[in-house]
Every structure is written in C-alpha cells, then in structure tokens.
Amino acid sequence: MSYLPSALDCRLSSGGSCTAAVPDFLTPVMTVCAVFELTLALIAVAERRRTTAPECSGRSGHSGKRGT
C-alpha cells in the first residue's frame, strides 16, 4: 500500500500480488482534504486559546465570599 501516490496491491494466495485500480483523482482529493483538516485544527486551537480565560492569580481583590 502506498499513500502518495495512492496505490493498493492485493496479495494473492499464490504469493504474488496485483495492483488494484485506484482512480487518478484520489491523490489530489486526499491532499486537499488533509490540508483542509489541518487548517481547521489550527483554527480550533487558536480559537480555544483566544477564548480560554487566563488563570486567576488569587489577588483579584475579591475575598471569595458573597457580599451581604
């Protein structure tokens, strides 16, 4: 099996192998999908870092008790 370019060899019971038909358009489609997936993952990580509140240092001026 080869990922780039896409290829698939079928093993025969006699010990040999034959190449299975893999469409020519499959490699570019897989590449575009991988780039799209990586881009979305990076955007998700950046968004998570942007929206995550910073840790409190414990000196915010609040005693932690509700006012009466």
N, C-alpha and C positions, 0 to 999 in steps of 0.2 A: 504494500500500500504506500502510496506517495501522496502527500498533501499539496505540494506545489511543484509542478502542475498536478492536478488531480489525476490519480491513476488507481486502478484496482486490479490486482492479479488474483485469479481464482485458482486455488490449488486442486489438482486432480488426484484421484485416488491412486493413479499410476505413478505419482511422484512428480509429475510435470506441473506446469501452470499455463494458463491462458489469460490474456488481457481482456478484461470486461470493458464494455463500451461506457465511457464517461463523456457526457456532452462537453463540447469545447467552451460553451459559455459558463460552465460551472466554476472554473477558477476565478474569473473576474467577479462573478457574483459573490463567491465566498470572501474574496478580498474586500469588496465594498462592505459586506456585512460585518466583517471583523473591524474595519476602520470605524464604521458607524457605532458598533458596540463599544469600542474603546473610547470614542468621543463621548458617548452618553455616560459611561462610567466616570470619566474625568469631570464631566459637568456635575454629576451627582455628588462626587467627593467635594468639589469646590462649593456647591450649594450647601452641603452638610456643614462644612467648616464655616461658611458665612453665617448660617442661621443658628449655630450652636452658641448658647450663651457662655461667656467666659466664667471660669470658676470664681467663686467668691473668696476673697482673702480673709474673711472673718472680721474685717474692720470697716464694715459698711455704715457704721453709726447706728444700727438697729440692734437692740438687745435680744431680739428673737421672741419677745413677749408681745402679746397684743395689748394695745393701749386701752386704758379704762377711762 
